[in-house]
Structures are given as structure tokens and as C-alpha cells.
Amino acid sequence: MDFIELEERYFINTYKRIPIMIERGEGVYLYDTNGNRYLDFLSGIAVMALGYNHPEVIEAIVKQAKRYIHLSNYYYMEPQIELAEKLVMYANEGAKVFFGNSGSEANEGAIKLARKYFVKKGEKERYKVIGFKNSFHGRTIATLAATWQEKYQKDYIPLMPSFKEALFNDISSVEALIDDEVAAIIVEPIQGEGGIQVADEKFLKALRELCNKYDIILIADEIQAGMGRTGKFFSYEYTDIKPDIVTVAKALGGGLPISAFIAFSKVKDVFTYGDHGSTFGGNPVAAAASIATIDVMEKEGLIEANIEKGELLIKGLQRIKEKYPKKIKDIRGKGLMIGVELYEECKDMVGAFREKGILLNCTHGNVIRLLPPYIIEEEHINTFLNIFEDILK
Ligand SMILES: Cc1ncc(COP(=O)(O)O)c(C=O)c1O
């Protein structure tokens, strides 16, 4: 029986998998079991920032695994402490960190923290969370309720009742929802699954002002856009606003599962012993991989370089758009988080790219999503652009 039949037999089939079996990865390339090589423009959905087998990440993983693979969070662990210190350095202003395992879990924790802030203030009736149309915050019951996309929510009605939907980049839709019960607003400064939609600076500033005015906790979900992908460590740094809580995951662990919510001054001391926890959260091997990943990004200037690489990609894409104005509707994004919106659905195009040796995906129906590893070079960008043009021809 082949792997496709085996998967169908043994798995709860929630993933529409691509019919290839990957044998191994090497830098920006993946190889399948038939010996085909693919240039990777998806990075395991924004995870593998340094490619598939960066020697320094592997070395850090092996070194830590030889010391201990897991400890209870009852004990102190050097890799966790070092990673927390690094994240706080990037977040600034004496923030504090809680480690989890996945993006959804980080957002869950952030929502709990926001609610606890009001419980501590004696305002128990403040528990509502405003999220945005076309956002994506995860698949758990609470984060799903904040994820305002019908396809994800429709089979789970009633959703958790305390979540409300506003329109992205439309501050009046947020104002209309504000009442005495709103505790938090959760926003992706760049929506990923929603089709690479960038929040206007004016909108984010207005959100911050609203939150200041009504003492609402602003949560920035940087799970896809953070960790340097857009050319800044956190994508909200393109503005001068600061959230009260920021969530990160995906590229944080260099491929191993780890996430964090980082709390700024207003909420950083709200949780106390026993308020939150996770058996695996902040796994020391994942934390070691994370430190190595950030070290390499710093040493090689990869975060800043993402700006230039992104510009190269966008320039090339714009040239193609001028040639094929009836195919490409819009090109948008920051750094190496780019969406190419087509006039038609893009799922067939993903197959065409794969046949020509490029892996990427299609999101929101008609947006080709580009999330290449930070280690791509100009030659990879040119290869991608040539193939894209070939396909459009
Ligand atoms: C912005 C954003 N938030 C949250 C999540 C959920 O992360 P996870 O799948 O690790 O739970 C994702 C995953 O795609 C995401 O893109």
C-alpha cells in the first residue's frame, strides 16, 4: 500500500496533503523520495527561517538533548532563561515572557492574561474580546472564536460567546463594539491566512488610542509576521505603537514547537503562581534551537536583509503584473511575507509551481502566499520569478 492510502486509512483526514513524500531538506531546498528537488517558498508555513538543516541549529539541539530533553517547569532551565532574556531585549521596556508550544496556545494565554487583568482590578464583567474579519488566531475553541472566517467557524456555532467581530482597517467598526465589557482587542498587524493584508499605520494607532482611552488590552498576534520575517523583529515595529501583549510561535523554535506570549508593563505582573501553566511549554531543546536561530539571524543580519529581498521580489512581481494585468490583481506585504492576489482561484497554480520545482501555497482562495526562508538569495528569487512568468504565459 502506498503512503497516500496508508494516510487515508490511519489518519483523521484534516489536511489536504500534497502528493509527495519529502525525503530530506537542504538549506532552501526539499527533496522528495523520487529524487525531485523543490525550491521552498513556504518554509513549513513561516517556520523554517534558516532553511531545513542549519548546522548551528542542529548543533544546539544535539548539545541540549545530551544534557536533558525535558524538565518540569518546576525547575530552572538555562536555555529558557537565555531565550526569555533575548525576547525581552527585542520587546523592550522590561516585558515578561510565558512559554507555550503552539501559536494557538500563546493566543489562549494572552486572552486569559487580559481577562485576569480585569479580575484583579475587580472588573469581572470585562471579558469580551474583539477580533477582525479574515483574521486567524488558531483552532482551539477560544482562538477559533477570535478567528473571523466562516469556513473555520461554521461547524462550531455557538462560538464562545464573548468574542466580537470588527472589520480590519476600519476603526469605526471597532468603536461601534466598545462597551463596558470589552477586555481585549486581538489583531494581526499583517493578516497571514487572511490573504496577506497589511494593517494601516493609522488604523493601528487608532486602535492603540482606543485601548488607552478605555483601558482595553491590545494583543498583537505576531505568530506569522514576527521573528524578523517582515524585516523588523515584530511587524508592529513598522509603526510607533506598542501592544500590551505580543504572541510569537512559528519561526521562534527554528523548527521545533515553542511559542511565547510577551507581556508589557500593564499586564506583565498580573499572573501569579498557579494562574497558568504547560507541561511542555518552553521545552529546553526547543529553547536552545530558538536561541541558535536568533543568534544566526543577528550574526548574519538576516532580519534587515529581508527588507531588501522582499523589495527585489516585489519589484520582479510588479514587472510581471504589468505584463499580465488581467491575471494579477494586487501585490502586497512586507519583507519576506508577500501576497500575490490573482483574479482567479490559485489552488491549481500551486500544482503548476510544484511541477516546476517550487513549493508555495495559496491562501484566502486567490492569494499566492510567499513565505520563503530568510536565507534565500537573489538567484532563488530570480528562479521563482522566471517560473511564475512561465506559468502565467
Ligand atoms: C497569525 C497566526 N496566529 C495563530 C496561528 C496558530 O498557530 P498554531 O497553528 O501554531 O496553533 C497561526 C497559524 O497559522 C497564525 O498564522
The ligand as an SDF file (V2000), in Angstrom:
LIG
                    3D

 16 16  0  0  0  0  0  0  0  0999 V2000
   -1.3210   34.6920   12.8740 C   0  0  0  0  0  0  0  0  0  0  0  0
   -1.4850   33.2960   13.4200 C   0  0  0  0  0  0  0  0  0  0  0  0
   -1.9020   33.1330   14.6760 N   0  0  0  0  0  0  0  0  0  0  0  0
   -2.0480   31.9130   15.2140 C   0  0  0  0  0  0  0  0  0  0  0  0
   -1.7850   30.7740   14.4830 C   0  0  0  0  0  0  0  0  0  0  0  0
   -1.9590   29.4260   15.1180 C   0  0  0  0  0  0  0  0  0  0  0  0
   -0.7340   28.8320   15.3290 O   0  0  0  0  0  0  0  0  0  0  0  0
   -0.6200   27.2490   15.5910 P   0  0  0  0  0  0  0  0  0  0  0  0
   -1.0110   26.5630   14.3230 O   0  0  0  0  0  0  0  0  0  0  0  0
    0.8240   27.0470   15.9510 O   0  0  0  0  0  0  0  0  0  0  0  0
   -1.5340   26.9330   16.7230 O   0  0  0  0  0  0  0  0  0  0  0  0
   -1.3460   30.9050   13.1570 C   0  0  0  0  0  0  0  0  0  0  0  0
   -1.0910   29.7020   12.3440 C   0  0  0  0  0  0  0  0  0  0  0  0
   -1.0840   29.7360   11.1340 O   0  0  0  0  0  0  0  0  0  0  0  0
   -1.1940   32.1920   12.6080 C   0  0  0  0  0  0  0  0  0  0  0  0
   -0.7830   32.3760   11.3560 O   0  0  0  0  0  0  0  0  0  0  0  0
  1  2  1  0
  2  3  1  0
  2 15  2  0
  3  4  2  0
  4  5  1  0
  5  6  1  0
  5 12  2  0
  6  7  1  0
  7  8  1  0
  8  9  2  0
  8 10  1  0
  8 11  1  0
 12 13  1  0
 12 15  1  0
 13 14  2  0
 15 16  1  0
M  END
$$$$
